Amino acid sequence: MQSLWSDADCATYEGPLGPRVYSSRLLGADPTLVMHGGGNTSVKLPGTDGLGRPVDLLYVKGSGSDLATMSAAGFAPVRLAHLLELAELPELSDAAMAEQLRLGCIRTDAPAPSVEAILHALVPARYVDHTHADALLSITNTPRGSEFVAEVYGDQVVVVDYVMPGFALARRCAVELAHQMHDDTIGMVLLQHGLFSFGETASESYERMIDLVSLAEDFLVKAGAWDLPTQDAEPEPSAGDRVARASLRQELSRVAGVPMILTTTSTPRTRAFLARPDAGELATRGPMTPDHVIRTKRVPMLGRDVDAYAREYRDYFEQNQARTPAPLTMLDPAPRVVLDPDLGLLTAGRAAGDAAVAADITLHTFDAVERATALDAWQALPERDLFDVEYWELEQAKLARAGAPAQFAGEIALVTGAASGIGRAVVQALRAVGAAVVAVDRNPAVAAATATGVLGVECDVTDEVAIDRALDLAIARFGGLDLLVLNAGVFPPSRAVDELSLREWHDVMAVNVDANLSLLRVTADLLARAPKGGRVVVNASKNVAAPGPGAAAYSASKASLTQLARVTALEWASKNIRVNVVHPNAVFDTGIWDEETLRTRAGHYGLSVEEYKTNNLLGVEVTSADVAAVIVALCSATFAKTTGAQIPVDGGNDRVI
């Protein structure tokens, strides 16, 4: 492991917390050290309280902060004396500890201090760093872990047997620090948990972390346990694979009681791990660190029998709950990680980000498992220890405080024509209410929309091969389809019927009608497996009811599309898929309008451009966001008993009314 420290870069971080912020970000940028909010850092600094009195403070990473994006505001300033007094108590429940940590904080707007604050206070060094280095865990998560740690580090580190995070761990570390620490101690190993380094400066603590991890890596290299196998061959996806994944997602969602995202991860490393004859047995021995159970559950599901997994999870809960003094609320029993011989590695979550985090954790676990197996054997913590973290009172309290999920959390939408206008507005509106969205457009710029929860795919919807590819990508990323918004369309230049060529007619029909038939056909089986029922919204036009001169091809294509939607509503009701249509009019912030077209259409009616924009009964301008709001509403529970509807979004049109 190479040090990334730069004095020049550190100097750009201002203020007394600058070096602490900088080194925290260096650690957070390396996923082999910490992932997704993991790890912890602190610094002890002089300060003043609210009355201006001098006070020694521990600035410790706040709950919910991420080292990769750390800022000064992400640290909680806690009175050091208060923490040291707490450490002297014979016992303290974790809930009471969390309350005391908050009371010891000198700023009410600061994040809640980390549960490790007392432990950081006890370490007799100004800077303290804590990671969950993959290399170290590959060594400690073995039957001979403590023996290997002694061989790697000698007496450079304090070694502490596993204790659940919280007050008990702080107390144990206090004892071990007193017994084992000497002038040359530079860190601490918490077996099957993590690695600490410390020093008087941020650079010293950081460099010691890098040195300690490098020693672990070197040990694995010398033991022949560092290099990992890969497998390049990847099977081609098929429509059957899409349906199988959507079916599995439907089952997971049923058992979870809510719609779930299901992400497929296929890399040379995942394929190599899953090809091992002992992959299932190794993967079900337990996670890399106990806190991972919150993201991945204790073990993955092998195969696709979700009900069997749920029964085993309920048994696990009942057996372990029996030894806890307080009643517990069982989490949903659906798996978060699935290993299937045909579908590969799949991870589930209430949102796309949750599924992605579970995938990252699993990939790192695969690496640690294979290295530990090559070194000795993979040995995770016992079931009861993992249960205690999964059902930690602080986690249970967090669940009780959690608000209602977003309206479309766990649901997946595909929107065509998504790069601009109404399509882009629909993508934004659906994301705002929690949906994961596949944004499809022939404009290559749509790919720039890709982010957590959004997949931008360049796709010409008149190309059925391109549609298949887009669906493969969509199902691999999110696992299924709940909402289909058929929005892509073309509005050709104004042309009288006696001037309209067959080629122009066919070009309009290909986009506005034929492509939508193709999309309906290939998504039918996916929408039928939507946990809350499939929903289709078709963006047609006011021209269906009230066509205008010069728009024969456009008006006819939208009328044909509307008829297609009506027939689909009739046929798909038995599949619990509802199909509705919106008829916008005069929406000018879309890709089909330009200044020339706008002037031409206005001229047909003898109106100025501004008069044309508000030429409706209400005298209002209709925007893409207005149409998107109606589309989202049609997909919501508000319209759960509506199918085959046609909704105008036009400010009121006398010809339509």
C-alpha positions in Angstrom: 0.0 0.0 0.0 1.4 3.4 -1.1 1.2 6.5 1.0 -0.7 9.3 -0.8 0.2 12.0 1.7 1.2 15.4 0.3 2.2 18.3 2.5 1.1 20.7 -0.3 -2.3 19.2 -0.6 -2.7 19.1 3.2 -1.9 22.8 3.4 -5.0 23.6 1.2 -7.2 22.4 4.1 -7.5 25.4 6.4 -8.2 25.7 10.1 -7.2 23.5 13.1 -9.2 20.6 11.7 -7.6 20.9 8.2 -5.0 18.1 8.6 -7.6 15.9 10.2 -10.1 16.4 7.3 -7.3 15.8 4.7 -6.1 12.5 6.2 -9.6 11.3 6.8 -10.3 11.8 3.1 -7.2 10.0 2.1 -8.3 7.0 4.2 -11.9 7.2 2.9 -10.8 7.3 -0.7 -9.4 3.7 -0.5 -12.2 1.1 -0.4 -9.7 -1.5 0.8 -9.5 0.5 4.0 -13.1 1.7 4.6 -16.3 1.5 2.7 -19.6 3.4 2.7 -19.4 5.3 5.9 -17.1 2.9 7.7 -14.0 3.7 9.6 -13.4 6.5 12.1 -11.0 9.3 12.8 -10.5 11.8 15.6 -8.2 14.5 16.9 -7.8 16.1 20.4 -7.6 19.8 20.3 -8.0 22.7 22.7 -11.1 24.8 22.3 -13.7 26.9 24.2 -17.2 26.1 25.4 -20.3 28.3 24.9 -19.1 30.6 27.8 -15.7 31.2 26.3 -13.9 28.9 28.8 -11.0 26.8 27.7 -11.8 23.1 27.3 -10.0 20.1 25.8 -12.1 18.6 23.0 -12.2 15.3 21.1 -13.3 16.0 17.5 -14.6 12.6 16.4 -16.3 11.6 13.2 -20.0 12.1 13.5 -22.6 9.4 13.0 -23.6 9.4 9.3 -20.4 11.1 8.1 -18.3 9.5 5.3 -14.6 9.7 5.5 -14.4 9.9 1.7 -16.2 13.3 1.7 -15.4 14.4 5.2 -15.5 18.1 6.1 -14.9 19.9 9.4 -18.7 20.0 9.9 -18.7 16.1 9.9 -16.8 16.0 13.2 -18.5 16.2 16.6 -16.7 18.2 19.3 -17.0 16.4 22.6 -15.5 17.4 26.0 -12.6 15.1 26.5 -12.9 15.2 30.3 -16.6 14.0 30.0 -15.5 11.1 27.9 -12.8 10.0 30.3 -15.2 10.2 33.2 -17.6 8.0 31.3 -14.8 5.5 30.7 -14.5 5.1 34.5 -18.0 3.9 34.9 -18.4 0.2 35.7 -21.2 -0.2 33.2 -23.2 1.9 30.8 -25.9 0.8 28.3 -25.2 1.8 24.7 -28.4 3.8 24.7 -27.3 5.7 27.8 -23.8 6.1 26.3 -25.3 7.6 23.1 -27.2 10.1 25.3 -24.1 11.0 27.3 -22.1 11.5 24.1 -24.6 13.9 22.9 -24.7 15.7 26.2 -20.9 16.0 26.1 -21.0 17.7 22.7 -20.5 21.5 22.8 -22.5 22.2 19.7 -26.1 21.3 19.3 -25.8 21.5 15.5 -23.0 18.9 15.4 -23.7 15.3 14.2 -24.1 12.7 16.9 -20.7 11.6 18.1 -19.5 8.1 17.0 -20.1 5.3 19.4 -16.4 4.9 19.5 -15.8 8.3 21.0 -14.9 7.0 24.4 -12.4 4.5 22.9 -10.8 7.3 20.8 -10.5 9.5 24.0 -8.7 6.7 25.8 -5.9 6.4 23.2 -3.0 8.5 24.5 -2.3 10.2 21.2 -3.6 13.4 19.5 -4.6 11.8 16.2 -6.4 8.4 16.0 -7.3 6.5 12.8 -9.5 3.4 12.5 -10.1 1.4 9.4 -11.4 -2.0 8.4 -8.5 -2.9 6.2 -9.2 -5.9 3.9 -5.7 -7.2 4.3 -5.8 -7.3 8.1 -9.3 -9.0 8.1 -8.0 -11.6 5.7 -5.5 -12.5 8.5 -7.6 -12.0 11.7 -10.7 -13.9 10.3 -8.9 -17.2 10.5 -8.6 -19.8 13.3 -5.0 -18.7 13.9 -5.7 -15.0 13.5 -4.1 -13.9 16.8 -1.0 -16.0 16.1 -0.7 -14.4 12.6 -1.1 -10.9 14.0 1.8 -11.5 16.5 3.9 -12.7 13.6 3.1 -9.7 11.4 3.4 -6.9 14.0 5.3 -8.2 17.0 4.8 -5.8 19.8 4.1 -2.7 17.6 0.4 -3.0 18.3 -2.0 -3.6 21.1 -4.1 -6.7 20.4 -7.7 -6.9 21.6 -10.0 -9.9 21.3 -13.4 -9.3 19.7 -15.9 -7.3 21.8 -19.0 -5.7 20.3 -18.6 -2.0 19.5 -19.8 0.4 22.2 -19.1 0.9 25.9 -17.9 -2.7 26.5 -15.3 -2.4 23.8 -14.0 0.9 25.2 -13.7 -0.6 28.7 -11.8 -3.6 27.3 -9.5 -1.4 25.2 -8.7 0.7 28.3 -7.5 -2.4 30.1 -5.4 -3.7 27.1 -3.9 -0.3 26.4 -2.8 -0.1 30.0 -1.3 -3.6 29.9 0.3 -3.7 26.4 1.1 -0.2 25.3 4.7 1.0 25.4 6.7 3.8 23.8 7.0 2.1 20.5 3.4 1.2 20.1 1.9 2.7 16.9 -1.5 1.0 16.6 -4.1 -1.5 17.9 -5.7 -4.5 16.3 -9.2 -5.4 17.2 -9.5 -9.0 16.1 -12.2 -9.6 13.5 -13.1 -5.9 13.6 -10.4 -3.4 12.5 -7.1 -1.6 12.8 -6.1 1.5 14.7 -3.1 3.7 14.2 -2.3 6.8 16.2 0.3 9.6 16.4 0.9 13.2 17.4 0.3 14.6 13.9 -2.2 13.7 11.2 0.6 12.6 8.8 2.2 10.4 11.5 -1.0 8.6 12.2 -1.8 8.2 8.5 1.6 6.9 7.6 1.5 4.4 10.4 -1.8 3.1 9.1 -0.3 2.7 5.7 2.7 0.9 7.2 0.6 -1.4 9.3 -1.6 -2.4 6.3 1.5 -2.8 4.1 2.9 -5.3 6.7 -0.3 -7.3 6.5 -0.2 -7.3 2.7 3.4 -8.4 2.7 2.6 -11.2 5.0 -0.1 -12.4 2.7 2.2 -12.2 -0.3 4.9 -14.2 1.4 2.3 -16.8 2.4 1.2 -17.2 -1.2 -2.3 -15.8 -0.2 -2.4 -12.5 -2.0 -3.0 -13.1 -5.7 -6.6 -13.8 -6.6 -8.0 -15.8 -9.5 -10.1 -14.2 -12.2 -12.4 -15.6 -14.9 -13.0 -13.6 -18.0 -15.7 -15.6 -19.8 -19.2 -14.1 -19.3 -22.3 -15.7 -20.7 -24.4 -13.6 -23.0 -27.7 -12.3 -21.4 -31.0 -13.4 -22.8 -34.6 -12.4 -22.5 -35.1 -15.4 -20.2 -32.5 -14.1 -17.9 -34.4 -10.8 -17.6 -37.6 -12.5 -16.7 -35.8 -14.8 -14.2 -34.3 -11.8 -12.4 -37.6 -9.9 -12.4 -39.3 -13.0 -11.0 -36.6 -13.3 -8.2 -37.0 -9.6 -7.5 -40.8 -10.1 -7.2 -40.3 -12.9 -4.7 -37.8 -10.9 -2.7 -40.2 -7.9 -2.6 -43.1 -10.1 -1.5 -41.1 -11.5 1.4 -39.6 -8.1 2.3 -43.1 -6.6 2.2 -41.9 -3.7 0.0 -40.5 -3.3 -3.5 -36.8 -4.0 -3.7 -34.0 -3.1 -6.1 -32.0 -6.2 -7.3 -28.6 -5.5 -8.8 -26.5 -8.0 -10.7 -22.7 -7.7 -10.4 -20.5 -9.6 -12.8 -16.8 -9.1 -12.8 -13.8 -11.4 -13.5 -13.5 -11.7 -9.7 -17.1 -12.6 -8.9 -17.1 -15.2 -11.7 -14.0 -16.8 -10.4 -15.3 -16.9 -6.8 -18.6 -18.4 -7.8 -16.8 -21.0 -10.0 -15.2 -22.5 -6.8 -16.8 -25.8 -5.9 -16.8 -24.6 -2.2 -18.1 -21.1 -3.0 -21.5 -21.6 -1.3 -20.0 -23.1 1.8 -17.4 -20.4 2.2 -19.9 -17.6 1.5 -22.2 -18.8 4.3 -19.6 -18.8 7.1 -20.3 -15.2 7.9 -19.3 -11.6 6.9 -16.0 -9.8 7.0 -16.9 -7.5 9.9 -19.9 -7.7 12.2 -21.3 -4.3 11.1 -21.7 -5.7 7.6 -24.7 -7.7 8.7 -26.7 -4.5 8.8 -26.1 -4.2 5.0 -25.9 -7.8 3.9 -27.6 -9.9 6.6 -25.5 -12.7 8.2 -25.4 -15.1 5.2 -26.4 -14.9 1.5 -29.1 -16.9 -0.1 -27.9 -19.8 -2.3 -30.2 -20.3 -5.2 -33.7 -18.8 -5.5 -35.9 -20.3 -2.7 -36.8 -17.1 -1.0 -39.4 -18.7 1.3 -36.9 -21.2 2.6 -34.4 -18.4 3.3 -37.1 -16.5 5.1 -38.0 -19.5 7.3 -34.4 -19.9 8.3 -34.0 -16.2 9.0 -37.1 -16.3 11.3 -35.7 -19.3 13.1 -32.4 -17.4 13.5 -34.3 -14.5 15.0 -36.4 -16.5 17.4 -33.5 -18.5 18.7 -31.4 -15.4 19.4 -34.2 -13.2 20.6 -34.8 -15.7 23.4 -31.6 -14.7 25.1 -32.2 -10.9 24.9 -33.8 -9.1 27.8 -35.9 -6.6 25.8 -38.4 -7.4 23.0 -37.0 -6.9 19.5 -38.6 -6.0 16.2 -37.7 -8.5 13.6 -36.2 -7.0 10.4 -37.7 -8.2 7.1 -36.5 -11.8 6.4 -35.6 -11.3 2.7 -31.9 -11.8 1.7 -29.7 -9.0 0.7 -27.2 -11.1 -1.1 -28.0 -13.9 -3.6 -25.6 -16.4 -5.1 -27.1 -18.3 -8.0 -25.2 -20.7 -10.3 -27.0 -19.3 -13.4 -27.7 -15.6 -12.4 -24.5 -15.0 -10.5 -24.1 -12.4 -7.7 -27.2 -10.3 -7.0 -27.7 -7.8 -4.2 -30.9 -6.3 -2.9 -31.8 -3.1 -1.2 -34.7 -0.7 -0.6 -33.0 1.7 -2.9 -30.4 1.4 -5.6 -27.7 2.8 -3.3 -28.4 0.1 -0.7 -28.1 -2.7 -3.3 -24.8 -1.1 -4.6 -23.4 -1.0 -1.1 -24.3 -4.6 -0.5 -22.5 -5.5 -3.7 -19.3 -3.6 -2.8 -19.2 -5.2 0.6 -19.7 -8.7 -1.0 -16.9 -8.1 -3.5 -14.5 -7.2 -0.7 -15.6 -10.1 1.3 -14.9 -12.5 -1.6 -11.4 -11.2 -1.7 -10.9 -11.6 2.1 -12.4 -15.0 2.1 -10.2 -16.3 -0.7 -7.0 -14.9 0.9 -7.9 -16.2 4.3 -8.6 -19.6 2.8 -5.3 -19.7 1.0 -3.6 -18.6 4.3 -5.5 -20.9 6.7 -9.3 -21.0 6.7 -12.1 -18.4 6.7 -13.6 -18.0 10.1 -16.2 -15.3 10.8 -17.7 -14.4 14.2 -20.2 -16.8 15.8 -23.9 -16.3 15.0 -24.8 -14.8 18.4 -22.2 -12.0 18.0 -23.4 -11.2 14.6 -27.0 -11.1 15.8 -26.1 -8.8 18.6 -24.8 -6.2 16.1 -27.7 -6.7 13.6 -30.2 -6.2 16.5 -28.1 -3.7 18.5 -30.3 -1.4 20.6 -28.9 1.7 18.8 -29.9 0.2 15.4 -33.3 -0.7 16.7 -33.7 2.9 17.9 -32.6 4.2 14.5 -35.3 2.1 12.9 -37.9 3.4 15.2 -36.9 7.0 14.3 -36.9 6.3 10.6 -39.6 8.1 8.7 -41.9 6.7 6.0 -40.0 5.7 2.8 -40.3 7.7 -0.4 -43.5 7.1 -2.4 -41.8 5.1 -5.1 -38.9 3.6 -3.1 -37.7 0.3 -4.5 -39.6 0.8 -7.8 -38.0 1.0 -11.2 -39.1 3.1 -14.2 -38.0 3.2 -17.8 -38.5 6.6 -19.5 -38.0 7.0 -23.3 -37.1 10.4 -24.8 -35.4 11.1 -21.5 -32.7 13.5 -22.6 -34.8 16.6 -22.8 -38.2 18.2 -22.3 -41.0 16.1 -20.8 -38.8 13.0 -20.6 -36.2 14.7 -18.6 -38.8 16.2 -16.3 -40.3 12.8 -15.7 -36.9 11.4 -14.8 -36.4 14.2 -12.3 -39.9 13.9 -10.9 -39.7 10.1 -10.4 -36.3 10.4 -8.7 -37.7 13.0 -6.4 -40.2 10.4 -5.1 -37.7 7.6 -4.7 -37.9 5.6 -8.0 -34.9 4.2 -9.7 -35.0 5.3 -13.3 -33.6 4.0 -16.6 -33.4 7.1 -18.9 -33.4 6.1 -22.6 -32.8 8.4 -25.5 -31.0 8.4 -28.9 -29.1 11.5 -27.8 -25.7 10.3 -26.4 -25.9 13.0 -23.8 -28.4 10.9 -21.9 -25.5 8.7 -20.6 -24.3 11.7 -18.5 -27.5 11.3 -16.4 -26.1 8.0 -15.0 -25.7 8.2 -11.2 -26.9 6.4 -8.1 -30.5 5.5 -8.9 -30.4 6.6 -12.5 -29.1 4.7 -15.5 -28.7 6.7 -18.7 -28.7 4.5 -21.9 -28.2 5.7 -25.4 -30.8 3.9 -27.5 -32.6 4.4 -30.7 -36.1 3.1 -29.9 -36.7 2.1 -33.5 -33.9 -0.4 -33.2 -35.1 -3.6 -31.5 -31.6 -4.8 -30.9 -30.8 -1.6 -29.1 -34.0 -1.9 -27.1 -32.9 -5.4 -26.0 -29.5 -4.1 -25.0 -31.1 -1.3 -23.0 -33.3 -3.7 -21.1 -30.4 -6.0 -20.4 -28.6 -3.1 -18.8 -31.7 -2.0 -16.9 -32.4 -5.4 -15.4 -28.8 -5.9 -14.5 -28.7 -2.6 -12.7 -32.1 -2.6 -11.0 -33.6 -6.1 -11.4 -37.0 -5.5 -12.9 -39.5 -2.9 -14.2 -42.6 -1.3 -12.5 -43.2 1.8 -14.6 -42.9 2.4 -18.3 -43.3 5.9 -19.6 -43.5 5.9 -23.4 -42.5 9.5 -24.2 -40.1 9.5 -27.1 -41.6 11.1 -30.2 -40.9 13.2 -33.2 -42.8 16.3 -34.5 -41.9 16.8 -38.1 -41.9 20.2 -39.9 -45.4 21.3 -40.9 -46.5 19.7 -44.1 -49.8 19.7 -46.0 -51.3 16.3 -46.9 -50.8 16.9 -50.6 -47.1 17.5 -49.9 -46.5 14.7 -47.4 -44.3 11.9 -48.7 -44.6 8.3 -47.7 -41.1 8.2 -46.4 -41.8 11.1 -44.0 -45.0 9.4 -43.0 -43.2 6.1 -42.3 -40.4 7.9 -40.4 -42.9 9.5 -38.0 -44.8 6.2 -37.6 -41.6 4.3 -36.8 -40.8 6.5 -33.8 -44.3 7.4 -32.6 -46.0 4.1 -33.0 -43.9 1.1 -34.1 -41.1 1.7 -31.5 -43.8 1.8 -28.7 -45.2 -1.5 -29.9 -41.8 -3.0 -29.6 -41.3 -1.6 -26.1 -44.7 -2.8 -24.9 -44.0 -6.3 -26.3 -40.6 -6.8 -24.7 -41.6 -5.3 -21.3 -44.9 -7.1 -20.8 -43.3 -10.0 -18.9 -41.3 -7.6 -16.7 -44.2 -5.3 -15.9 -46.4 -8.4 -15.0 -43.8 -9.1 -12.3 -43.9 -5.7 -10.7 -44.4 -6.1 -6.9 -47.2 -3.5 -6.8 -48.5 -4.0 -10.3 -47.1 -2.6 -13.6 -48.0 0.8 -14.8 -47.6 2.3 -18.3 -48.2 5.9 -19.2 -48.2 6.9 -22.8 -47.5 10.5 -23.8 -49.8 11.2 -26.8 -51.1 14.6 -27.8 -54.0 17.0 -27.9 -53.8 16.4 -31.7 -55.6 13.0 -31.2 -58.8 14.8 -30.3 -58.2 18.1 -32.1 -55.7 17.8 -35.0 -54.2 20.9 -36.6 -53.4 21.7 -40.2 -50.0 20.6 -41.4 -49.6 17.9 -38.8 -51.2 14.9 -40.5 -48.4 12.4 -39.8 -47.9 13.5 -36.2 -51.7 13.6 -35.5 -52.3 10.2 -37.1 -49.3 8.6 -35.3 -50.5 9.9 -31.9 -54.0 8.7 -32.6 -52.7 5.3 -33.6 -50.5 5.2 -30.4 -53.6 6.1 -28.3 -55.5 3.2 -29.8 -52.6 0.9 -29.1 -52.6 2.0 -25.5 -56.4 1.5 -25.2 -56.1 -2.1 -26.6 -53.2 -2.8 -24.3 -55.2 -1.6 -21.3 -57.9 -4.1 -22.2 -55.4 -7.0 -22.6 -53.1 -6.3 -19.7 -55.7 -5.6 -16.9 -55.6 -9.3 -16.2 -51.9 -9.1 -15.6 -52.4 -6.3 -13.1 -50.9 -3.7 -15.4 -52.6 -0.4 -15.9 -52.2 1.7 -19.0 -53.1 5.3 -19.2 -52.6 8.1 -21.6 -51.8 11.8 -21.2 -52.6 14.4 -24.0 -50.4 17.4 -23.5 -50.6 20.5 -25.7 -48.4 23.4 -26.4 -45.5 22.3 -24.2 -42.7 24.3 -25.7 -39.7 23.4 -23.5 -39.3 20.0 -25.3 -36.9 18.6 -27.9 -39.5 18.6 -30.7 -40.0 22.4 -30.7 -37.6 24.9 -32.1 -38.1 28.6 -32.9 -38.9 28.0 -36.5 -41.5 25.3 -35.8 -43.1 27.4 -33.1 -43.4 30.5 -35.4 -44.8 28.3 -38.2 -47.5 26.7 -35.9 -48.4 30.0 -34.4 -48.8 31.5 -37.9 -51.3 28.7 -38.8 -53.6 30.2 -36.2 -52.8 33.9 -36.9 -51.2 34.2 -33.4 -47.9 35.6 -32.1 -45.6 33.1 -30.4 -46.5 34.4 -26.9 -50.2 34.2 -27.7 -49.8 30.7 -29.1 -48.0 29.6 -25.9 -51.0 30.5 -23.7 -53.7 29.8 -26.2 -56.0 27.8 -23.9 -59.1 28.4 -21.8 -57.1 29.0 -18.6 -54.6 31.3 -20.4 -51.6 29.5 -18.9 -48.4 28.1 -20.3 -48.0 24.3 -19.9 -44.5 23.1 -19.0 -42.7 19.8 -19.1 -42.8 19.7 -15.3 -46.6 20.1 -15.4 -46.9 17.0 -17.6 -44.4 15.1 -15.6 -46.4 15.7 -12.4 -49.5 14.2 -14.0 -47.6 11.2 -15.3 -46.1 10.5 -11.8 -49.6 10.9 -10.3 -51.0 8.3 -12.8 -48.3 5.9 -11.6 -49.2 6.4 -8.0 -51.6 4.8 -5.6 -54.0 7.7 -6.2 -54.9 6.1 -9.6 -54.5 2.5 -8.5 -58.0 1.8 -9.8 -57.7 3.6 -13.1 -56.7 2.1 -16.4 -57.5 3.1 -20.0 -57.9 6.8 -19.0 -57.0 9.7 -21.3 -56.0 12.9 -19.4 -55.6 16.2 -21.1 -52.8 18.5 -19.9 -53.4 21.5 -22.0 -54.8 24.3 -19.9 -58.3 23.6 -21.4 -58.9 23.4 -25.1 -62.3 24.3 -26.5 -62.0 22.0 -29.5 -61.2 19.1 -27.2 -63.8 19.9 -24.6 
